[in-house]
Amino acid sequence: MEEIKSDATSLRHDDILPQIHKVTSPPKQTLFQEIKHSFNETFFSDDPFAKFKDQTTSRKFILGVQSVFPIFEWGKGYNLQKFKSDFISGLTIASLCIPQDIAYAQLANLEPHYALYTSFVAPLVYAFMGSSRDIAIGPVAVVSLLLGSLLTDEISDYKSHEYLRLAFTATFFAGITQMALGILRLGFLIDFLSHAAIVGFMAGAAITIALQQLKGLLGIKHFTKKTDIVSVMRSVWSSVHHGWNWETIVIGVAFLAFLLTTKYIAKKNKKLFWVAAISPIISVILSTFCVFITRADKKGVAIVKNIKKGVNPSSVSEIYFSGKYLSAGIRIGVVSGMVALTEAVAIGRTFAAMKDYSLDGNREMVALGTMNLIGSMTSCYVATGSFSRSAVNYMAGCKTAVSNIVMSMVLLLTLLLITPLFKYTPNAVLASIIIAAVMGLVDIEAAVLLWKIDKFDFLACMGAFFGVIFISVEIGLLIAVAISFAKILLQVTRPRTAVLGKLPGTTVYRNILQYPKAAQIPGMLIIRVDSAIYFSNSNYIKDRILKWLSDEETQRIASEFPSIQYLIVEMSPVTDIDTSGIHAFEDLLKSLKKREVQLILANPGPIVTEKLDASKLRVLIGEDKIFLTVGDAVETFGPKGTNL
Amino acid sequence: MEEIKSDATSLRHDDILPQIHKVTSPPKQTLFQEIKHSFNETFFSDDPFAKFKDQTTSRKFILGVQSVFPIFEWGKGYNLQKFKSDFISGLTIASLCIPQDIAYAQLANLEPHYALYTSFVAPLVYAFMGSSRDIAIGPVAVVSLLLGSLLTDEISDYKSHEYLRLAFTATFFAGITQMALGILRLGFLIDFLSHAAIVGFMAGAAITIALQQLKGLLGIKHFTKKTDIVSVMRSVWSSVHHGWNWETIVIGVAFLAFLLTTKYIAKKNKKLFWVAAISPIISVILSTFCVFITRADKKGVAIVKNIKKGVNPSSVSEIYFSGKYLSAGIRIGVVSGMVALTEAVAIGRTFAAMKDYSLDGNREMVALGTMNLIGSMTSCYVATGSFSRSAVNYMAGCKTAVSNIVMSMVLLLTLLLITPLFKYTPNAVLASIIIAAVMGLVDIEAAVLLWKIDKFDFLACMGAFFGVIFISVEIGLLIAVAISFAKILLQVTRPRTAVLGKLPGTTVYRNILQYPKAAQIPGMLIIRVDSAIYFSNSNYIKDRILKWLSDEETQRIASEFPSIQYLIVEMSPVTDIDTSGIHAFEDLLKSLKKREVQLILANPGPIVTEKLDASKLRVLIGEDKIFLTVGDAVETFGPKGTNL
């Protein structure tokens, strides 16, 4: 038990010990090395240039091309076997994508063909540049709703040409934002939207979207433009007597029941996932046929009506690069681009972890950015990875991004040949498809888990959720970000401290609250500080340590224990200390001197050691008061025989 | 060496061990207890109500009054001895205060008597409510400059009555802000302005203030209203030929030399501090007399001219509670109130640490807030603690806040009797007094220390400094806050991780970079994560751990070491984990399984243990893979004989 010892303990220096270890400073680094190191850790922690090292120029060029277009990397090993899988999954997601697209376009207040355009161009671009093998690219419900909501805030007349132009402008800047984050390697910024906040936001958005569908499902003509639950419900009730159309309700409810049943079947038996995957297109075909036969549209059943044939026209000249809508376009683009990114990256990460391949977040952002940039010039709006379609893609056995290419080709054929057939598709069935699709975004299990694991996370989740459903999508998002930030700030201002005790029969010191067997040492108080000591918490930590000291002293005097002579601060978790922290320790030292208590540090880490040296605090505390472990310190200054 | 062992190691469970310790969860807390605990730690970490416990109602009332008016607490022990000390220090700071006040009022573009009013009312209020014994209250240079700069941004004509009214309005809201922060116990918010940022900001402000004094010192008539160094120097050069007044320069430079000499003497011999303390009032008296005798004011030497006699008139009706200036008043009040608070709290803490008495930050804020609130109604502007006068107060041997009362009384007599005598005081001498005073705010030693200890702190310092001198006071402040925040965010997104090795002859595992002697264990990789694992860093930590693993594997294969079978994560510094962190660990587990590496956790803390339980991750990892120490884990799964 005696082997661990600092050689600072001059008194017992002559005892024969097998090994002597001292708290040392790490090898000195030059300023340049130091800056380079932190810069690399911050922006290049994944070391993307490692593979370029020691390569010939031509090899470097090939690697460079491959890192921008991963298709040239994995394409080499592509074979017929893989293509079969990709072909089937591509067809499956295409069949799911077409009806969803037509429906989601309505959430963005755009005509249906713009969503179909998006599902043709975006997956094609992504397949060449993206590195996820499972993601299914296209318009998604939440981003469509967010975009529609932000755009109508600017231009309330969503049938105007300005509205469309602003949508392209926003898409353009969403692409720019995504690319910029990737190129500047600021991808970690999206991590500030916590998982908990996303769960709440998604659920809120799903419910908002579902409520919006009451318009289509009930055949209501005059519907509120607001998205909060109160306005929507009021709108629904006020139209009970004259606004509802029973034929619409029959179609809507029947197909909703059908879609939910297939979903339930797919959930119960994972092998039947395709039942749920093809049910939307079946619903569309069936309902369109019914309406066409019965001419129910003449009885007030709202239908899609005109849907343009042909492929994407250019929209470069439609983007606002100046004028009064430019700033709105940038703002909407940045917000929807970030949200789209969050969704795509979350999906990418989930499936990458499932199949254990690595995903370069920053490169992924460049791919998504390029895709939206090109999209904005070819009459598309913001696309990203879809939760539901990606899951189907994965379950259908996709191997590579080729499934996205297959989907894109199906969409091309659809645009060229069969779009006019959707003319008689009733809006009610689209509403059912949306409702069935977004229900998957309400993840009650995740919310329960949040409650169990972390109450603060649950609060963030609920904040975002209620913000979205009671106020608006943007406010919900804002609340989510604000709560996430508050959590970070709380963490850095109020770090934890713990009193340690010795586990009987060991030299291990642990939190006495976690290990009630751990015993305190007479005459000593051992405190562990559980955080880097920075300006934001240095005063709190100092005051907290002094408070522990006062509390313990009062208690020990009451129980007639010897008074405290040594305060040991276990520094293991203190990874860094800044000048404010150093000053706080100086102040602590002064206060302790007045109280005739000696300060001892145990196990300061490399950076702390360096800064203790630089600030002369090490000399002030005394070289013989700095130990490698708490055990060593107790051994040296504690009552005899404590460590036996 | 064998004593520390987890009983999870079933294989060796039968070895005879003196003690067996297992990683345990802390005693369960109810949700209410949990919330109460974190609420208390965040807002009531100093436990202000402890003394009220178990007291009679009348005693509680007395304690309540004492906690709002500490004067009734320390007043009981007050005696003649203390009064003598306080009287002398009070007189000393008053003699320093009067000339400084007249000068500082000009920085705020207010007439001199408003600063004198402030020095009469504010210290009086503070003496009753404040808990610092050494602080000297009154107008200060930096806040005066900031206020003047913010006010002229709103109302450029500073001779207008609106300007004065806006000044009172800002003072009112500065008081409200300070009180609110104290009452809501949000005092920790000012900790977000880091020490480093304050050093830079103060130095920048000092230089800006000194440059502004060139107007008075050189007798320039047409001077720029901007505060940045470029505008000021241009203004100075452009007036070289016709704008300078030699009589003014003679007076200014002569007295500046005198003031700096006395400062130098006081610095060399601490006992002669009073020489520097009374030199400003001597300068004022001498220069005023000179100008009066020679009638130099007729030769172009600018003088104070009219200075009002009498005490503070009420200014309640002057405050804007509505109208277009209300929002500006609130904004300016919040900013200047926060900056004033930062200065006062920094001073309070410094002297409290020197004399080891405790200072309740939140109560202090209520005192300062009340003081400014009352000030705004009695024709005062924002007051706070002055660095220079507090130091003089301390050195003159003040014992309690009575020295502030003495100063206040001297100011009262000055206002009643001798203000007209300042009519002939030349502006040049006031400029000299300001320059001599603010030079103390440029703390080069502190900046050098920042450079030595923490490069990022130095960056924050320089950012604030150059922001103030090249752009404006507000921008400098903004840069300081922004850099401080960036540092916090960087800390939480990119925490450190370290590879650990075994110190020979011990069971202690330390960072191999800090202790080059520490040896890695064959077949195992031990990584310490140095931060709580939150949504902001969970993905980074997971990726970083996997990267360590890949790097080490490549290296070990190259050196023909056995491949890695166990990954031990030392969790001691991981004080908390949220749901994103749990998910990251689940993903890590999946990736490790594919690579056939087993995950082992060492020493998870109380909160982490609780969350591992709640999320079932503990079961997923396996009870037998969670150890109390790294040593235990190596003992169980490592090569035989490693721990011997």
Interface residues (C-beta under 8 A of the other chain):
Chain A: M1 E3 I4 P18 Q19 H21 T24 S25 P26 P27 L31 E34 I35 E41 T42 S45 D46 D47 F188 D191 F192 S194 H195 A196 R349 A353 M354 D356 S358 G361 L449 L450 K452 I453 D454 K455 F456 D457 S484 K487 I488 L489 L490 Q491 V492 T493 R494 P495 R496 A498 L503 P504 G505 T506 T507 V508 R510 N511 L513 Q514 Y515 P516 K517 D530 S531 A532 Y534 F535 S536 N537 S538 N539 Y540 D543 R544 L546 K547 S572 P573 T575 D576 D578 T579 S580 I582 H583 D587 K590 S591 K594 R595 N603 G605 P606 I607 T609 K611 A614 S615 L628 T629
Chain B: M1 E3 I4 P18 Q19 H21 T24 S25 P26 P27 L31 E34 I35 E41 T42 S45 D46 D47 F188 D191 F192 S194 H195 A196 R349 A353 M354 D356 S358 G361 L449 L450 K452 I453 D454 K455 F456 D457 S484 K487 I488 L489 L490 Q491 V492 T493 R494 P495 R496 A498 L503 P504 G505 T506 T507 V508 R510 N511 L513 Q514 Y515 P516 K517 D530 S531 A532 Y534 F535 S536 N537 S538 N539 Y540 D543 R544 L546 K547 S572 P573 T575 D576 D578 T579 S580 I582 H583 D587 K590 S591 K594 R595 N603 G605 P606 I607 T609 K611 A614 S615 L628 T629
